[in-house]
Amino acid sequence: MEKILVADDDRVVLYTLSKGLREAGYEVTEARDGLKALALCQTESPALALLDIRMPGLDGLELARRLRRETKVPFMFFSAYNDENYVKRAVAEGALGYLVKPLKLKEILPTLRTALARAQDIDGLQGALQNNRTIATAVGMLMKSEGFDQETALEHLRQLARDRRHKLEDEALALVSGTGTAR
């Protein structure tokens, strides 16, 4: 059973969403503010954190920054704000999704499942990166040449391998040896 943290200062939303997720088979941890959410992510390492944008303590965007720096917990946002600026900021922080309230559980479950699968892919790729020098070197090269952060560089390398129907290690080796291209 996958554990999900739900963080929202609105008690009704928190209760309703948490109840629905439990009924859908997830273990749910709740937080009513950003500081408690951060502490729970640090101690319980949920598979995914669902974060409201505006919360007391730490707002969702600052919480996301802290989660990226201090934990490996992936996150997505849900908010009453459908403002393009919030969406852009959420993407820049590394969100796996952005849902707009009011939330209907039936409609968000596919997005939630997709985010969980994506988080597992990213975690697996980061593990491969740590264990494979060629991939790590290729990622470093992409970071320098393209100005990517590590996660974006790894995803770019992965997409290149997928597009060219190569194994990730083979694509990395081609890039490192100079026989492949970053585009």
N, C-alpha and C positions, 0 to 999 in steps of 0.2 A: 504494500500500500504506500503510495507516494505521499509525502508530506508537503503541504502548501501553507505558506504564511499569508494571511490576509491582513492588511494594514489599512484601516480607515477610521477616522474619528467619528463618523456617523454611526451610532449604535444600531439603527435599523438596517442600514446597508451591511454593516459588519455581520450582524446576526443572520440576516436573510441569505447573504452570499455564503457564509460559512456553513449554514445548515444545508443549503443546496449542494455544496461541494462534498459534504460528508455523505449525503444521500447518494451522490454519484460515485462514492467509493474512495474518496480521498481522506487522509488524515489532515486535519486543519488546526493550525495554531493561529491565534488572533492577537492583534496589537491595535491599540487605539491611538498611538502616537508614534512618530518616527524613531525616537530614542528606544522605546521598548521593542519596536520591530528590529532595529539594528542588533540589540542585545539578543533577541531570540534567534536571529540569523547566525550570530556568532556562536551560540551555544547549541542550537538544534540543527543547523545546516539543512533547511528544507530544500526540496527538489526545485521549488520555484517560490518566489515572493510576488504577490499581487499588491501593488502599492497605489494608494490614492495620491494624487499630486499635492493637494493641500491638506497638511496635517500639522498639529502642534508638535513642538520639540524639533524635529527635523522635517522639512517638507519632503515630498516624494523624490524630487530631483536631487536634493542634497543626500538623502538616504541612498539613492542609487549610486551616487559617486562614492560614498563610503562603502557600500556593498562591493563595488568593483575593486576598491583599494584593499579592503580588509577581509573579504570572504570570497568564496567561489559561488555564492548563491546567485543564480540567474533571476531576472525579474521582468515583470511587465507592469504597465500602468493601467489604471482605470480612473476615469475622472468625469466630472460633469462638464469639463471644459473641452470643447471640440476645436479649440483655437490652434491654428497651424503652427504658431510659435511654440506652444507646449509640445506638439507632436515632434517638431524638429529637435527640440531640446531632449525629449525622451529618446529619440533615435541616437542623438549624439552621445547620450549616456550609456547606450548599449542595450536599450530595452528590446525584449523579444516580441513585444506587442503593445498596443494602445487601444483600450476599450473605452467607449463612451457610455456614461450612465444615462438613463436607467439601464441596468443590466438584466438580461433574461438568461437564466442559467442554460437553457436549451441552446441558445444562440452563442454563448461564450465557450461552451465545452469543446467544440472543435478547435477554437483558437488556443485554448488552454492545452489541449493534447498536442497541438503542433508546437507550441512553445516548449513543452516538456521534452518532446523529441529533439527539437533543435538544441536545447540545452545539453542533452546527452551527447549529441554530435559534437558540439563545441568542446565539451569536457573530454571526450575521446580524442579529438584532434590535439587538444592542448597536452594530453598525456603522451601522444605520439611525438609531438614536438619536443617535449622534454627528453624523450628516449631516443631521438633520432637526430644525430648531428647534421646530416645532409639537409633535412627539412628545416632545422633550426637555422642553418646557414642561409638557405634560400629565403626564409622568412626575414632574416636580418637584411639580406640584400634588397628585398622588396620594401622593407621599412625605410631603408636609406634612399633608394632610387625613386620610390613613388610617394614617400612621405606618409606611409600608412602607420597606424599603430599595430601592435603585434597581432591582435585578434583579426583586424581587417586584412593584414598581410597573409595570415594563415588562411582565411576564407578565400582570398583572391587566388592563392596557390591551389587550394582545393577546387575552386571553380575552373581554373585552367586545366587541371587534371581531368575533371569531369568532362569539360568541353572537348578535350583532345582524346578522351577515352584511355587515359594513362592511369597508372597507379600514382598515388601521391608521391611516393619516394622516387619514382622514375621522373616525374615532372620536376621535382626538386633537384635531382641529379643533373637534368638537362640545363636547368637555370644556373646552377653552380658551376658546371663545366663550360658554360658559354654556348652550348649547342641549342639552348631553348631561349624563348623570349618571355618577357613579363606581360605581353599583350596577346 
